[in-house]
Amino acid sequence: LSLVNLYERANSYPNELSGGESQRVAIARAVVNNPKLLMADEPTGNLDVDTAMEIMEIINNINSKGTTVIMATHAKNIVDEYQKRVVKIDHGKVVRDETGGYYSEED
């Protein structure tokens, strides 16, 4: 829980957590055994901008420690901010694959 800045909430019940805290708990559970791969489907989808950026910092920290992260998002600001590898899939086919990617105007 320290990794996701929730150590002080260790004894809280799920209904006592905010949306961002619940998302961080889910991330903590996903990485507790130091996986080589973390897959995240819209991890910031239902969060306000500030909380979404906190979640992204946590995910970026996990990635910097050696875990490969595959993340689906429609958040242009996140894609543009982090400029990681971007793979676009359209109707089941890879139509774009770029390192240092960005959210293109056609997307």
Beta strands, then each sheet from edge to edge (+ up, - down):
strand 1: 37-41
strand 2: 68-72
strand 3: 86-90
strand 4: 93-98
sheet 1: 1+ 2+
sheet 2: 3+ 4-
end
